[in-house]
Amino acid sequence: MYLHIGNGNSVKRKNIIGIFDLDTSTVSKITKDFINKRQKAGALTYLDSDLPRAFILLDEEGETKVRLSRISTSGLKIRLESGITEE
């Protein structure tokens, strides 16, 4: 099963480590540093030109990747819980 995370992009549900709100989680220097390191490693993807509201942390083939989404964490949670996914 896949979770649609915005702008025509989907990720495998089994690869999701966590979904985090950018406003609250990037207050921490540790989180900011982590996101910057993922970006420098080429493991961060912006899904849209709009301001991102959440980031999805993924384990894809043993590599930790980050996807930035304009969909809020609550919107992504609703999609997960209601089964709004793509096959």
Buried (B, 14 or more C-beta within 10 A) or exposed (E): EBBBBBEEBBBEEEBBEEBBBBEEBBEEEEBEEBBEEBBEEEBBBBBBEEEBBBBBBBEEEEEBBBBBBBBBBEBBEEBBEEEEBEE
